[in-house]
Amino acid sequence: MPLIACQRVVDFGNGTRKVVLPGGATTITFAKGDVKHQLPWGMTQYYYKEVDTWHTTHASGVEVFHFPTGQREAHHPSGMKEILFADGAARRVTPDGLLN
């Protein structure tokens, strides 16, 4: 694994490691295998190892989930959800119900 220049590495007693990179990006690797990336422009990415799923939160508040099945979901602050299924089918759901 290539060595990456970093500002600071903190190893916690529970197996968690926090790496702060130049520019303010932070990566936290948890003992159970989850990984959290915090980026200085307000985006956070979290990987749930147990279910092999990525959850990205954008500075705008939009949350995007990438599931191992190929399904992707975007959850908007308004409550609307956009779902793209692995077979290419797409659905939009509002807080009041299904749009398409």
N, C-alpha and C positions, 0 to 999 in steps of 0.2 A: 504494500500500500504506500503510495507516495506521501511524503511529509508535506503538510500544509502549514505555512506560517500562520501562527495564531497569536492573539494578544494574551489569552489566558485559558488554562485548562483547570477545571475543578473536578476532582473525583470524590464522590460522596460514599459514605460507608455502606449504603444500601445497593451499591453497584451502578448508580446513575453517574453519568459523565456529562459535564457541560463544557462546551468549547465556544469561546467568544472569538470571532474572527475580526481581522481588520475591517473597518467600515461599519461595524455594529451587528453583523449577522451572528446569530447564536444557534448552535445545534446542541440539543439535549438528547442523549441516548439513555433510555431507561433499562434497568436490569431485565425486565420482561421482554425486551426487544423492540418496544415502541420507540419512535424517533420524532422529535419535534424540531422544526426549523422556524426560527423567527427572523424575518428579514426587516431591515431598517425602514423600508418604505411602507410598512404596515401589513404585509402579508405573512400569514402563518401557515405552515404545512405540518400536518400531523399524520404519521403512519401508525396504524393499529396492526401490529404484527399478527395477533391471534386471528383476526379476520381478513388479513391481507388487503386492507382498505386505506386509501389516502383521503384525507379531509383537508381541503385548502380553504382558508378564510382570507378573503381579499379585503383591502382597506375600505372598500365601498360597503362592506357588510355581506356581500354575496359569499355563500359557502358552497363549495363544489366537492362532491364525493365521487371517487373512482373505485368501483367495486371489482373484485377479481373476475366476475362474470362478464365484464365489459360494459356493464350498465354505468351510466353517469347521471348524476343529479345535481342541479343548481338550485339552491334555496335562496330566495331573495328576501331582503328585509321586509318587503311588503307582504310576505306570506306566500307569494306565488312560487311554485316549484315547476321546474322544467326537467323532464326525465327523458333520457335517450337510452333506449334498450339496446342490447347487444345485437339484435337482429335488424337495427336501423329504425324501428318504430319509435315515435316520439309522442310525448304527452305533456300537456301543460295543466297544472292544477292550481286554482286560486283558493284562497281561504274559504270561499263559498262553494267550491265544487269543481268538477272537471270541465275544462274548456275544449279539449280535443284529444 
